[in-house]
Amino acid sequence: MVAGLALGDADALPEGDYHLPNVLAWVMEGIARAGAARLLALLAPFAGHRWRVVRLLMAGNVGAPRFGPRLSRSRWAQLGH
């Protein structure tokens, strides 16, 4: 992240990021979940500009679908929100 943000490296890739593979897989393939290996495979055609692709995704405020338990509206109101 530092190499891309502070140093301007156009090909810096934050490997080990938890959410980035999911976001990239959702945008490029419509798959909700992916791993680090899939992230590298999806960004292979953009060699030299991988950080720029990541920045475009971050600027577009795109996210993969979320799975997991949610609070109901009534429970949310009980908590004072």
mmCIF file of the N, C-alpha and C atoms, coordinates in Angstrom:
data_MODEL
# 
_entry.id   MODEL 
# 
loop_
_atom_site.group_PDB 
_atom_site.id 
_atom_site.type_symbol 
_atom_site.label_atom_id 
_atom_site.label_alt_id 
_atom_site.label_comp_id 
_atom_site.label_asym_id 
_atom_site.label_entity_id 
_atom_site.label_seq_id 
_atom_site.pdbx_PDB_ins_code 
_atom_site.Cartn_x 
_atom_site.Cartn_y 
_atom_site.Cartn_z 
_atom_site.occupancy 
_atom_site.B_iso_or_equiv 
_atom_site.pdbx_formal_charge 
_atom_site.auth_seq_id 
_atom_site.auth_comp_id 
_atom_site.auth_asym_id 
_atom_site.auth_atom_id 
_atom_site.pdbx_PDB_model_num 
ATOM 1   N N  . MET A 1 1  ? 0.823   -1.187  0.000   1.00 0.00 ? 1  MET A N  1 
ATOM 2   C CA . MET A 1 1  ? 0.000   0.000   0.000   1.00 0.00 ? 1  MET A CA 1 
ATOM 3   C C  . MET A 1 1  ? 0.872   1.257   0.000   1.00 0.00 ? 1  MET A C  1 
ATOM 4   N N  . VAL A 1 2  ? 1.947   1.228   0.764   1.00 0.00 ? 2  VAL A N  1 
ATOM 5   C CA . VAL A 1 2  ? 2.821   2.403   0.828   1.00 0.00 ? 2  VAL A CA 1 
ATOM 6   C C  . VAL A 1 2  ? 3.473   2.652   -0.525  1.00 0.00 ? 2  VAL A C  1 
ATOM 7   N N  . ALA A 1 3  ? 3.919   1.579   -1.178  1.00 0.00 ? 3  ALA A N  1 
ATOM 8   C CA . ALA A 1 3  ? 4.577   1.748   -2.475  1.00 0.00 ? 3  ALA A CA 1 
ATOM 9   C C  . ALA A 1 3  ? 3.625   2.364   -3.496  1.00 0.00 ? 3  ALA A C  1 
ATOM 10  N N  . GLY A 1 4  ? 2.370   1.976   -3.455  1.00 0.00 ? 4  GLY A N  1 
ATOM 11  C CA . GLY A 1 4  ? 1.411   2.517   -4.396  1.00 0.00 ? 4  GLY A CA 1 
ATOM 12  C C  . GLY A 1 4  ? 0.978   3.931   -4.059  1.00 0.00 ? 4  GLY A C  1 
ATOM 13  N N  . LEU A 1 5  ? 0.671   4.164   -2.785  1.00 0.00 ? 5  LEU A N  1 
ATOM 14  C CA . LEU A 1 5  ? 0.159   5.478   -2.388  1.00 0.00 ? 5  LEU A CA 1 
ATOM 15  C C  . LEU A 1 5  ? 1.250   6.536   -2.282  1.00 0.00 ? 5  LEU A C  1 
ATOM 16  N N  . ALA A 1 6  ? 2.270   6.241   -1.528  1.00 0.00 ? 6  ALA A N  1 
ATOM 17  C CA . ALA A 1 6  ? 3.279   7.270   -1.251  1.00 0.00 ? 6  ALA A CA 1 
ATOM 18  C C  . ALA A 1 6  ? 4.353   7.367   -2.327  1.00 0.00 ? 6  ALA A C  1 
ATOM 19  N N  . LEU A 1 7  ? 4.760   6.218   -2.861  1.00 0.00 ? 7  LEU A N  1 
ATOM 20  C CA . LEU A 1 7  ? 5.865   6.226   -3.814  1.00 0.00 ? 7  LEU A CA 1 
ATOM 21  C C  . LEU A 1 7  ? 5.407   6.256   -5.267  1.00 0.00 ? 7  LEU A C  1 
ATOM 22  N N  . GLY A 1 8  ? 4.123   6.068   -5.513  1.00 0.00 ? 8  GLY A N  1 
ATOM 23  C CA . GLY A 1 8  ? 3.596   6.157   -6.866  1.00 0.00 ? 8  GLY A CA 1 
ATOM 24  C C  . GLY A 1 8  ? 3.923   4.980   -7.757  1.00 0.00 ? 8  GLY A C  1 
ATOM 25  N N  . ASP A 1 9  ? 4.203   3.822   -7.182  1.00 0.00 ? 9  ASP A N  1 
ATOM 26  C CA . ASP A 1 9  ? 4.496   2.620   -7.968  1.00 0.00 ? 9  ASP A CA 1 
ATOM 27  C C  . ASP A 1 9  ? 3.207   2.134   -8.630  1.00 0.00 ? 9  ASP A C  1 
ATOM 28  N N  . ALA A 1 10 ? 3.146   2.165   -9.944  1.00 0.00 ? 10 ALA A N  1 
ATOM 29  C CA . ALA A 1 10 ? 1.933   1.810   -10.679 1.00 0.00 ? 10 ALA A CA 1 
ATOM 30  C C  . ALA A 1 10 ? 1.639   0.319   -10.657 1.00 0.00 ? 10 ALA A C  1 
ATOM 31  N N  . ASP A 1 11 ? 2.612   -0.497  -10.267 1.00 0.00 ? 11 ASP A N  1 
ATOM 32  C CA . ASP A 1 11 ? 2.413   -1.939  -10.280 1.00 0.00 ? 11 ASP A CA 1 
ATOM 33  C C  . ASP A 1 11 ? 2.414   -2.548  -8.877  1.00 0.00 ? 11 ASP A C  1 
ATOM 34  N N  . ALA A 1 12 ? 2.436   -1.714  -7.851  1.00 0.00 ? 12 ALA A N  1 
ATOM 35  C CA . ALA A 1 12 ? 2.415   -2.228  -6.472  1.00 0.00 ? 12 ALA A CA 1 
ATOM 36  C C  . ALA A 1 12 ? 1.080   -2.908  -6.218  1.00 0.00 ? 12 ALA A C  1 
ATOM 37  N N  . LEU A 1 13 ? 1.126   -4.063  -5.577  1.00 0.00 ? 13 LEU A N  1 
ATOM 38  C CA . LEU A 1 13 ? -0.098  -4.800  -5.313  1.00 0.00 ? 13 LEU A CA 1 
ATOM 39  C C  . LEU A 1 13 ? -0.134  -5.211  -3.856  1.00 0.00 ? 13 LEU A C  1 
ATOM 40  N N  . PRO A 1 14 ? -1.167  -4.809  -3.121  1.00 0.00 ? 14 PRO A N  1 
ATOM 41  C CA . PRO A 1 14 ? -1.242  -5.176  -1.704  1.00 0.00 ? 14 PRO A CA 1 
ATOM 42  C C  . PRO A 1 14 ? -1.656  -6.635  -1.538  1.00 0.00 ? 14 PRO A C  1 
ATOM 43  N N  . GLU A 1 15 ? -0.698  -7.535  -1.602  1.00 0.00 ? 15 GLU A N  1 
ATOM 44  C CA . GLU A 1 15 ? -0.996  -8.951  -1.411  1.00 0.00 ? 15 GLU A CA 1 
ATOM 45  C C  . GLU A 1 15 ? -1.281  -9.199  0.059   1.00 0.00 ? 15 GLU A C  1 
ATOM 46  N N  . GLY A 1 16 ? -2.199  -10.095 0.342   1.00 0.00 ? 16 GLY A N  1 
ATOM 47  C CA . GLY A 1 16 ? -2.577  -10.385 1.708   1.00 0.00 ? 16 GLY A CA 1 
ATOM 48  C C  . GLY A 1 16 ? -3.772  -9.574  2.163   1.00 0.00 ? 16 GLY A C  1 
ATOM 49  N N  . ASP A 1 17 ? -4.284  -8.703  1.327   1.00 0.00 ? 17 ASP A N  1 
ATOM 50  C CA . ASP A 1 17 ? -5.473  -7.935  1.669   1.00 0.00 ? 17 ASP A CA 1 
ATOM 51  C C  . ASP A 1 17 ? -6.667  -8.883  1.745   1.00 0.00 ? 17 ASP A C  1 
ATOM 52  N N  . TYR A 1 18 ? -7.515  -8.710  2.725   1.00 0.00 ? 18 TYR A N  1 
ATOM 53  C CA . TYR A 1 18 ? -8.631  -9.627  2.944   1.00 0.00 ? 18 TYR A CA 1 
ATOM 54  C C  . TYR A 1 18 ? -9.775  -9.395  1.963   1.00 0.00 ? 18 TYR A C  1 
ATOM 55  N N  . HIS A 1 19 ? -10.103 -8.141  1.673   1.00 0.00 ? 19 HIS A N  1 
ATOM 56  C CA . HIS A 1 19 ? -11.280 -7.824  0.869   1.00 0.00 ? 19 HIS A CA 1 
ATOM 57  C C  . HIS A 1 19 ? -10.998 -7.650  -0.614  1.00 0.00 ? 19 HIS A C  1 
ATOM 58  N N  . LEU A 1 20 ? -9.799  -7.267  -0.952  1.00 0.00 ? 20 LEU A N  1 
ATOM 59  C CA . LEU A 1 20 ? -9.477  -6.949  -2.345  1.00 0.00 ? 20 LEU A CA 1 
ATOM 60  C C  . LEU A 1 20 ? -9.738  -8.092  -3.328  1.00 0.00 ? 20 LEU A C  1 
ATOM 61  N N  . PRO A 1 21 ? -9.360  -9.338  -3.043  1.00 0.00 ? 21 PRO A N  1 
ATOM 62  C CA . PRO A 1 21 ? -9.663  -10.413 -3.996  1.00 0.00 ? 21 PRO A CA 1 
ATOM 63  C C  . PRO A 1 21 ? -11.160 -10.587 -4.239  1.00 0.00 ? 21 PRO A C  1 
ATOM 64  N N  . ASN A 1 22 ? -11.964 -10.413 -3.198  1.00 0.00 ? 22 ASN A N  1 
ATOM 65  C CA . ASN A 1 22 ? -13.413 -10.541 -3.354  1.00 0.00 ? 22 ASN A CA 1 
ATOM 66  C C  . ASN A 1 22 ? -13.983 -9.432  -4.225  1.00 0.00 ? 22 ASN A C  1 
ATOM 67  N N  . VAL A 1 23 ? -13.535 -8.214  -3.997  1.00 0.00 ? 23 VAL A N  1 
ATOM 68  C CA . VAL A 1 23 ? -14.025 -7.079  -4.781  1.00 0.00 ? 23 VAL A CA 1 
ATOM 69  C C  . VAL A 1 23 ? -13.643 -7.241  -6.245  1.00 0.00 ? 23 VAL A C  1 
ATOM 70  N N  . LEU A 1 24 ? -12.411 -7.602  -6.501  1.00 0.00 ? 24 LEU A N  1 
ATOM 71  C CA . LEU A 1 24 ? -11.938 -7.752  -7.873  1.00 0.00 ? 24 LEU A CA 1 
ATOM 72  C C  . LEU A 1 24 ? -12.663 -8.887  -8.591  1.00 0.00 ? 24 LEU A C  1 
ATOM 73  N N  . ALA A 1 25 ? -12.870 -10.007 -7.900  1.00 0.00 ? 25 ALA A N  1 
ATOM 74  C CA . ALA A 1 25 ? -13.592 -11.129 -8.505  1.00 0.00 ? 25 ALA A CA 1 
ATOM 75  C C  . ALA A 1 25 ? -15.035 -10.750 -8.799  1.00 0.00 ? 25 ALA A C  1 
ATOM 76  N N  . TRP A 1 26 ? -15.644 -9.961  -7.921  1.00 0.00 ? 26 TRP A N  1 
ATOM 77  C CA . TRP A 1 26 ? -17.035 -9.547  -8.135  1.00 0.00 ? 26 TRP A CA 1 
ATOM 78  C C  . TRP A 1 26 ? -17.152 -8.612  -9.338  1.00 0.00 ? 26 TRP A C  1 
ATOM 79  N N  . VAL A 1 27 ? -16.246 -7.666  -9.452  1.00 0.00 ? 27 VAL A N  1 
ATOM 80  C CA . VAL A 1 27 ? -16.295 -6.700  -10.544 1.00 0.00 ? 27 VAL A CA 1 
ATOM 81  C C  . VAL A 1 27 ? -15.966 -7.352  -11.883 1.00 0.00 ? 27 VAL A C  1 
ATOM 82  N N  . MET A 1 28 ? -14.959 -8.191  -11.926 1.00 0.00 ? 28 MET A N  1 
ATOM 83  C CA . MET A 1 28 ? -14.489 -8.737  -13.200 1.00 0.00 ? 28 MET A CA 1 
ATOM 84  C C  . MET A 1 28 ? -15.210 -10.006 -13.636 1.00 0.00 ? 28 MET A C  1 
ATOM 85  N N  . GLU A 1 29 ? -15.716 -10.804 -12.687 1.00 0.00 ? 29 GLU A N  1 
ATOM 86  C CA . GLU A 1 29 ? -16.301 -12.080 -13.064 1.00 0.00 ? 29 GLU A CA 1 
ATOM 87  C C  . GLU A 1 29 ? -17.701 -12.319 -12.510 1.00 0.00 ? 29 GLU A C  1 
ATOM 88  N N  . GLY A 1 30 ? -18.135 -11.512 -11.557 1.00 0.00 ? 30 GLY A N  1 
ATOM 89  C CA . GLY A 1 30 ? -19.434 -11.729 -10.944 1.00 0.00 ? 30 GLY A CA 1 
ATOM 90  C C  . GLY A 1 30 ? -19.423 -12.846 -9.911  1.00 0.00 ? 30 GLY A C  1 
ATOM 91  N N  . ILE A 1 31 ? -18.230 -13.181 -9.404  1.00 0.00 ? 31 ILE A N  1 
ATOM 92  C CA . ILE A 1 31 ? -18.080 -14.205 -8.373  1.00 0.00 ? 31 ILE A CA 1 
ATOM 93  C C  . ILE A 1 31 ? -17.888 -13.482 -7.045  1.00 0.00 ? 31 ILE A C  1 
ATOM 94  N N  . ALA A 1 32 ? -18.639 -13.918 -6.024  1.00 0.00 ? 32 ALA A N  1 
ATOM 95  C CA . ALA A 1 32 ? -18.638 -13.196 -4.756  1.00 0.00 ? 32 ALA A CA 1 
ATOM 96  C C  . ALA A 1 32 ? -17.371 -13.406 -3.928  1.00 0.00 ? 32 ALA A C  1 
ATOM 97  N N  . ARG A 1 33 ? -16.724 -14.537 -4.039  1.00 0.00 ? 33 ARG A N  1 
ATOM 98  C CA . ARG A 1 33 ? -15.555 -14.826 -3.211  1.00 0.00 ? 33 ARG A CA 1 
ATOM 99  C C  . ARG A 1 33 ? -14.393 -15.339 -4.062  1.00 0.00 ? 33 ARG A C  1 
ATOM 100 N N  . ALA A 1 34 ? -13.178 -14.933 -3.687  1.00 0.00 ? 34 ALA A N  1 
ATOM 101 C CA . ALA A 1 34 ? -11.967 -15.383 -4.393  1.00 0.00 ? 34 ALA A CA 1 
ATOM 102 C C  . ALA A 1 34 ? -10.802 -15.324 -3.418  1.00 0.00 ? 34 ALA A C  1 
ATOM 103 N N  . GLY A 1 35 ? -9.698  -15.907 -3.819  1.00 0.00 ? 35 GLY A N  1 
ATOM 104 C CA . GLY A 1 35 ? -8.497  -15.919 -2.990  1.00 0.00 ? 35 GLY A CA 1 
ATOM 105 C C  . GLY A 1 35 ? -7.380  -15.117 -3.629  1.00 0.00 ? 35 GLY A C  1 
ATOM 106 N N  . ALA A 1 36 ? -6.235  -15.158 -2.986  1.00 0.00 ? 36 ALA A N  1 
ATOM 107 C CA . ALA A 1 36 ? -5.083  -14.391 -3.460  1.00 0.00 ? 36 ALA A CA 1 
ATOM 108 C C  . ALA A 1 36 ? -4.591  -14.876 -4.823  1.00 0.00 ? 36 ALA A C  1 
ATOM 109 N N  . ALA A 1 37 ? -4.646  -16.181 -5.046  1.00 0.00 ? 37 ALA A N  1 
ATOM 110 C CA . ALA A 1 37 ? -4.202  -16.714 -6.334  1.00 0.00 ? 37 ALA A CA 1 
ATOM 111 C C  . ALA A 1 37 ? -5.100  -16.208 -7.463  1.00 0.00 ? 37 ALA A C  1 
ATOM 112 N N  . ARG A 1 38 ? -6.392  -16.144 -7.209  1.00 0.00 ? 38 ARG A N  1 
ATOM 113 C CA . ARG A 1 38 ? -7.333  -15.645 -8.223  1.00 0.00 ? 38 ARG A CA 1 
ATOM 114 C C  . ARG A 1 38 ? -7.111  -14.157 -8.465  1.00 0.00 ? 38 ARG A C  1 
ATOM 115 N N  . LEU A 1 39 ? -6.766  -13.424 -7.415  1.00 0.00 ? 39 LEU A N  1 
ATOM 116 C CA . LEU A 1 39 ? -6.468  -12.005 -7.556  1.00 0.00 ? 39 LEU A CA 1 
ATOM 117 C C  . LEU A 1 39 ? -5.316  -11.795 -8.526  1.00 0.00 ? 39 LEU A C  1 
ATOM 118 N N  . LEU A 1 40 ? -4.251  -12.556 -8.345  1.00 0.00 ? 40 LEU A N  1 
ATOM 119 C CA . LEU A 1 40 ? -3.090  -12.432 -9.234  1.00 0.00 ? 40 LEU A CA 1 
ATOM 120 C C  . LEU A 1 40 ? -3.439  -12.828 -10.663 1.00 0.00 ? 40 LEU A C  1 
ATOM 121 N N  . ALA A 1 41 ? -4.272  -13.857 -10.815 1.00 0.00 ? 41 ALA A N  1 
ATOM 122 C CA . ALA A 1 41 ? -4.672  -14.289 -12.162 1.00 0.00 ? 41 ALA A CA 1 
ATOM 123 C C  . ALA A 1 41 ? -5.524  -13.233 -12.854 1.00 0.00 ? 41 ALA A C  1 
ATOM 124 N N  . LEU A 1 42 ? -6.413  -12.587 -12.112 1.00 0.00 ? 42 LEU A N  1 
ATOM 125 C CA . LEU A 1 42 ? -7.273  -11.559 -12.706 1.00 0.00 ? 42 LEU A CA 1 
ATOM 126 C C  . LEU A 1 42 ? -6.486  -10.306 -13.092 1.00 0.00 ? 42 LEU A C  1 
ATOM 127 N N  . LEU A 1 43 ? -5.451  -10.005 -12.333 1.00 0.00 ? 43 LEU A N  1 
ATOM 128 C CA . LEU A 1 43 ? -4.660  -8.806  -12.616 1.00 0.00 ? 43 LEU A CA 1 
ATOM 129 C C  . LEU A 1 43 ? -3.488  -9.057  -13.558 1.00 0.00 ? 43 LEU A C  1 
ATOM 130 N N  . ALA A 1 44 ? -3.279  -10.309 -13.961 1.00 0.00 ? 44 ALA A N  1 
ATOM 131 C CA . ALA A 1 44 ? -2.163  -10.633 -14.855 1.00 0.00 ? 44 ALA A CA 1 
ATOM 132 C C  . ALA A 1 44 ? -2.199  -9.840  -16.168 1.00 0.00 ? 44 ALA A C  1 
ATOM 133 N N  . PRO A 1 45 ? -3.358  -9.642  -16.807 1.00 0.00 ? 45 PRO A N  1 
ATOM 134 C CA . PRO A 1 45 ? -3.362  -8.858  -18.053 1.00 0.00 ? 45 PRO A CA 1 
ATOM 135 C C  . PRO A 1 45 ? -2.986  -7.390  -17.853 1.00 0.00 ? 45 PRO A C  1 
ATOM 136 N N  . PHE A 1 46 ? -3.039  -6.914  -16.625 1.00 0.00 ? 46 PHE A N  1 
ATOM 137 C CA . PHE A 1 46 ? -2.746  -5.511  -16.343 1.00 0.00 ? 46 PHE A CA 1 
ATOM 138 C C  . PHE A 1 46 ? -1.356  -5.330  -15.746 1.00 0.00 ? 46 PHE A C  1 
ATOM 139 N N  . ALA A 1 47 ? -0.451  -6.245  -16.032 1.00 0.00 ? 47 ALA A N  1 
ATOM 140 C CA . ALA A 1 47 ? 0.908   -6.168  -15.488 1.00 0.00 ? 47 ALA A CA 1 
ATOM 141 C C  . ALA A 1 47 ? 1.516   -4.810  -15.812 1.00 0.00 ? 47 ALA A C  1 
ATOM 142 N N  . GLY A 1 48 ? 2.077   -4.207  -14.799 1.00 0.00 ? 48 GLY A N  1 
ATOM 143 C CA . GLY A 1 48 ? 2.626   -2.858  -14.943 1.00 0.00 ? 48 GLY A CA 1 
ATOM 144 C C  . GLY A 1 48 ? 1.674   -1.782  -14.476 1.00 0.00 ? 48 GLY A C  1 
ATOM 145 N N  . HIS A 1 49 ? 0.401   -2.114  -14.367 1.00 0.00 ? 49 HIS A N  1 
ATOM 146 C CA . HIS A 1 49 ? -0.612  -1.129  -13.971 1.00 0.00 ? 49 HIS A CA 1 
ATOM 147 C C  . HIS A 1 49 ? -1.578  -1.695  -12.943 1.00 0.00 ? 49 HIS A C  1 
ATOM 148 N N  . ARG A 1 50 ? -1.165  -2.704  -12.196 1.00 0.00 ? 50 ARG A N  1 
ATOM 149 C CA . ARG A 1 50 ? -2.079  -3.365  -11.264 1.00 0.00 ? 50 ARG A CA 1 
ATOM 150 C C  . ARG A 1 50 ? -2.558  -2.430  -10.161 1.00 0.00 ? 50 ARG A C  1 
ATOM 151 N N  . TRP A 1 51 ? -1.694  -1.587  -9.639  1.00 0.00 ? 51 TRP A N  1 
ATOM 152 C CA . TRP A 1 51 ? -2.110  -0.657  -8.596  1.00 0.00 ? 51 TRP A CA 1 
ATOM 153 C C  . TRP A 1 51 ? -3.126  0.338   -9.135  1.00 0.00 ? 51 TRP A C  1 
ATOM 154 N N  . ARG A 1 52 ? -2.976  0.735   -10.372 1.00 0.00 ? 52 ARG A N  1 
ATOM 155 C CA . ARG A 1 52 ? -3.938  1.663   -10.980 1.00 0.00 ? 52 ARG A CA 1 
ATOM 156 C C  . ARG A 1 52 ? -5.320  1.037   -11.076 1.00 0.00 ? 52 ARG A C  1 
ATOM 157 N N  . VAL A 1 53 ? -5.384  -0.251  -11.397 1.00 0.00 ? 53 VAL A N  1 
ATOM 158 C CA . VAL A 1 53 ? -6.669  -0.956  -11.447 1.00 0.00 ? 53 VAL A CA 1 
ATOM 159 C C  . VAL A 1 53 ? -7.294  -0.987  -10.059 1.00 0.00 ? 53 VAL A C  1 
ATOM 160 N N  . VAL A 1 54 ? -6.489  -1.272  -9.050  1.00 0.00 ? 54 VAL A N  1 
ATOM 161 C CA . VAL A 1 54 ? -6.988  -1.305  -7.670  1.00 0.00 ? 54 VAL A CA 1 
ATOM 162 C C  . VAL A 1 54 ? -7.499  0.072   -7.259  1.00 0.00 ? 54 VAL A C  1 
ATOM 163 N N  . ARG A 1 55 ? -6.764  1.116   -7.614  1.00 0.00 ? 55 ARG A N  1 
ATOM 164 C CA . ARG A 1 55 ? -7.197  2.476   -7.266  1.00 0.00 ? 55 ARG A CA 1 
ATOM 165 C C  . ARG A 1 55 ? -8.506  2.852   -7.957  1.00 0.00 ? 55 ARG A C  1 
ATOM 166 N N  . LEU A 1 56 ? -8.681  2.426   -9.197  1.00 0.00 ? 56 LEU A N  1 
ATOM 167 C CA . LEU A 1 56 ? -9.947  2.696   -9.882  1.00 0.00 ? 56 LEU A CA 1 
ATOM 168 C C  . LEU A 1 56 ? -11.112 2.010   -9.176  1.00 0.00 ? 56 LEU A C  1 
ATOM 169 N N  . LEU A 1 57 ? -10.895 0.792   -8.720  1.00 0.00 ? 57 LEU A N  1 
ATOM 170 C CA . LEU A 1 57 ? -11.938 0.098   -7.973  1.00 0.00 ? 57 LEU A CA 1 
ATOM 171 C C  . LEU A 1 57 ? -12.250 0.811   -6.663  1.00 0.00 ? 57 LEU A C  1 
ATOM 172 N N  . MET A 1 58 ? -11.213 1.266   -5.974  1.00 0.00 ? 58 MET A N  1 
ATOM 173 C CA . MET A 1 58 ? -11.425 1.968   -4.719  1.00 0.00 ? 58 MET A CA 1 
ATOM 174 C C  . MET A 1 58 ? -12.130 3.304   -4.955  1.00 0.00 ? 58 MET A C  1 
ATOM 175 N N  . ALA A 1 59 ? -11.810 3.983   -6.035  1.00 0.00 ? 59 ALA A N  1 
ATOM 176 C CA . ALA A 1 59 ? -12.449 5.256   -6.344  1.00 0.00 ? 59 ALA A CA 1 
ATOM 177 C C  . ALA A 1 59 ? -13.906 5.072   -6.728  1.00 0.00 ? 59 ALA A C  1 
ATOM 178 N N  . GLY A 1 60 ? -14.223 3.919   -7.325  1.00 0.00 ? 60 GLY A N  1 
ATOM 179 C CA . GLY A 1 60 ? -15.589 3.650   -7.726  1.00 0.00 ? 60 GLY A CA 1 
ATOM 180 C C  . GLY A 1 60 ? -16.479 3.180   -6.598  1.00 0.00 ? 60 GLY A C  1 
ATOM 181 N N  . ASN A 1 61 ? -15.885 2.986   -5.414  1.00 0.00 ? 61 ASN A N  1 
ATOM 182 C CA . ASN A 1 61 ? -16.633 2.556   -4.227  1.00 0.00 ? 61 ASN A CA 1 
ATOM 183 C C  . ASN A 1 61 ? -17.434 1.286   -4.515  1.00 0.00 ? 61 ASN A C  1 
ATOM 184 N N  . VAL A 1 62 ? -16.784 0.317   -5.115  1.00 0.00 ? 62 VAL A N  1 
ATOM 185 C CA . VAL A 1 62 ? -17.404 -0.953  -5.471  1.00 0.00 ? 62 VAL A CA 1 
ATOM 186 C C  . VAL A 1 62 ? -17.108 -1.962  -4.370  1.00 0.00 ? 62 VAL A C  1 
ATOM 187 N N  . GLY A 1 63 ? -18.059 -2.843  -4.095  1.00 0.00 ? 63 GLY A N  1 
ATOM 188 C CA . GLY A 1 63 ? -17.847 -3.868  -3.081  1.00 0.00 ? 63 GLY A CA 1 
ATOM 189 C C  . GLY A 1 63 ? -18.511 -5.171  -3.460  1.00 0.00 ? 63 GLY A C  1 
ATOM 190 N N  . ALA A 1 64 ? -17.962 -6.253  -2.959  1.00 0.00 ? 64 ALA A N  1 
ATOM 191 C CA . ALA A 1 64 ? -18.558 -7.575  -3.178  1.00 0.00 ? 64 ALA A CA 1 
ATOM 192 C C  . ALA A 1 64 ? -19.757 -7.737  -2.246  1.00 0.00 ? 64 ALA A C  1 
ATOM 193 N N  . PRO A 1 65 ? -20.683 -8.631  -2.571  1.00 0.00 ? 65 PRO A N  1 
ATOM 194 C CA . PRO A 1 65 ? -21.824 -8.859  -1.685  1.00 0.00 ? 65 PRO A CA 1 
ATOM 195 C C  . PRO A 1 65 ? -21.367 -9.346  -0.317  1.00 0.00 ? 65 PRO A C  1 
ATOM 196 N N  . ARG A 1 66 ? -22.108 -8.962  0.680   1.00 0.00 ? 66 ARG A N  1 
ATOM 197 C CA . ARG A 1 66 ? -21.784 -9.363  2.048   1.00 0.00 ? 66 ARG A CA 1 
ATOM 198 C C  . ARG A 1 66 ? -22.693 -10.501 2.457   1.00 0.00 ? 66 ARG A C  1 
ATOM 199 N N  . PHE A 1 67 ? -22.119 -11.427 3.183   1.00 0.00 ? 67 PHE A N  1 
ATOM 200 C CA . PHE A 1 67 ? -22.877 -12.555 3.695   1.00 0.00 ? 67 PHE A CA 1 
ATOM 201 C C  . PHE A 1 67 ? -22.692 -12.576 5.208   1.00 0.00 ? 67 PHE A C  1 
ATOM 202 N N  . GLY A 1 68 ? -23.723 -12.961 5.895   1.00 0.00 ? 68 GLY A N  1 
ATOM 203 C CA . GLY A 1 68 ? -23.600 -13.055 7.345   1.00 0.00 ? 68 GLY A CA 1 
ATOM 204 C C  . GLY A 1 68 ? -24.856 -12.580 8.029   1.00 0.00 ? 68 GLY A C  1 
ATOM 205 N N  . PRO A 1 69 ? -24.915 -12.738 9.328   1.00 0.00 ? 69 PRO A N  1 
ATOM 206 C CA . PRO A 1 69 ? -26.107 -12.345 10.072  1.00 0.00 ? 69 PRO A CA 1 
ATOM 207 C C  . PRO A 1 69 ? -26.274 -10.836 10.099  1.00 0.00 ? 69 PRO A C  1 
ATOM 208 N N  . ARG A 1 70 ? -27.498 -10.410 10.075  1.00 0.00 ? 70 ARG A N  1 
ATOM 209 C CA . ARG A 1 70 ? -27.843 -8.994  10.145  1.00 0.00 ? 70 ARG A CA 1 
ATOM 210 C C  . ARG A 1 70 ? -28.827 -8.775  11.280  1.00 0.00 ? 70 ARG A C  1 
ATOM 211 N N  . LEU A 1 71 ? -28.833 -7.570  11.793  1.00 0.00 ? 71 LEU A N  1 
ATOM 212 C CA . LEU A 1 71 ? -29.818 -7.207  12.795  1.00 0.00 ? 71 LEU A CA 1 
ATOM 213 C C  . LEU A 1 71 ? -31.122 -6.856  12.109  1.00 0.00 ? 71 LEU A C  1 
ATOM 214 N N  . SER A 1 72 ? -32.218 -7.295  12.695  1.00 0.00 ? 72 SER A N  1 
ATOM 215 C CA . SER A 1 72 ? -33.520 -6.890  12.169  1.00 0.00 ? 72 SER A CA 1 
ATOM 216 C C  . SER A 1 72 ? -33.758 -5.427  12.531  1.00 0.00 ? 72 SER A C  1 
ATOM 217 N N  . ARG A 1 73 ? -34.674 -4.783  11.845  1.00 0.00 ? 73 ARG A N  1 
ATOM 218 C CA . ARG A 1 73 ? -34.966 -3.377  12.124  1.00 0.00 ? 73 ARG A CA 1 
ATOM 219 C C  . ARG A 1 73 ? -35.473 -3.185  13.546  1.00 0.00 ? 73 ARG A C  1 
ATOM 220 N N  . SER A 1 74 ? -36.286 -4.133  14.026  1.00 0.00 ? 74 SER A N  1 
ATOM 221 C CA . SER A 1 74 ? -36.807 -3.990  15.384  1.00 0.00 ? 74 SER A CA 1 
ATOM 222 C C  . SER A 1 74 ? -35.686 -4.114  16.421  1.00 0.00 ? 74 SER A C  1 
ATOM 223 N N  . ARG A 1 75 ? -34.751 -5.014  16.210  1.00 0.00 ? 75 ARG A N  1 
ATOM 224 C CA . ARG A 1 75 ? -33.640 -5.165  17.130  1.00 0.00 ? 75 ARG A CA 1 
ATOM 225 C C  . ARG A 1 75 ? -32.733 -3.942  17.071  1.00 0.00 ? 75 ARG A C  1 
ATOM 226 N N  . TRP A 1 76 ? -32.545 -3.408  15.883  1.00 0.00 ? 76 TRP A N  1 
ATOM 227 C CA . TRP A 1 76 ? -31.727 -2.206  15.715  1.00 0.00 ? 76 TRP A CA 1 
ATOM 228 C C  . TRP A 1 76 ? -32.350 -1.048  16.505  1.00 0.00 ? 76 TRP A C  1 
ATOM 229 N N  . ALA A 1 77 ? -33.687 -0.928  16.458  1.00 0.00 ? 77 ALA A N  1 
ATOM 230 C CA . ALA A 1 77 ? -34.383 0.130   17.212  1.00 0.00 ? 77 ALA A CA 1 
ATOM 231 C C  . ALA A 1 77 ? -34.264 -0.085  18.720  1.00 0.00 ? 77 ALA A C  1 
ATOM 232 N N  . GLN A 1 78 ? -34.286 -1.343  19.158  1.00 0.00 ? 78 GLN A N  1 
ATOM 233 C CA . GLN A 1 78 ? -34.153 -1.640  20.578  1.00 0.00 ? 78 GLN A CA 1 
ATOM 234 C C  . GLN A 1 78 ? -32.781 -1.235  21.101  1.00 0.00 ? 78 GLN A C  1 
ATOM 235 N N  . LEU A 1 79 ? -31.785 -1.286  20.252  1.00 0.00 ? 79 LEU A N  1 
ATOM 236 C CA . LEU A 1 79 ? -30.442 -0.915  20.667  1.00 0.00 ? 79 LEU A CA 1 
ATOM 237 C C  . LEU A 1 79 ? -30.245 0.604   20.731  1.00 0.00 ? 79 LEU A C  1 
ATOM 238 N N  . GLY A 1 80 ? -31.286 1.337   20.341  1.00 0.00 ? 80 GLY A N  1 
ATOM 239 C CA . GLY A 1 80 ? -31.239 2.794   20.436  1.00 0.00 ? 80 GLY A CA 1 
ATOM 240 C C  . GLY A 1 80 ? -30.694 3.496   19.221  1.00 0.00 ? 80 GLY A C  1 
ATOM 241 N N  . HIS A 1 81 ? -30.767 2.855   18.064  1.00 0.00 ? 81 HIS A N  1 
ATOM 242 C CA . HIS A 1 81 ? -30.253 3.488   16.843  1.00 0.00 ? 81 HIS A CA 1 
ATOM 243 C C  . HIS A 1 81 ? -31.353 3.944   15.949  1.00 0.00 ? 81 HIS A C  1 
# 
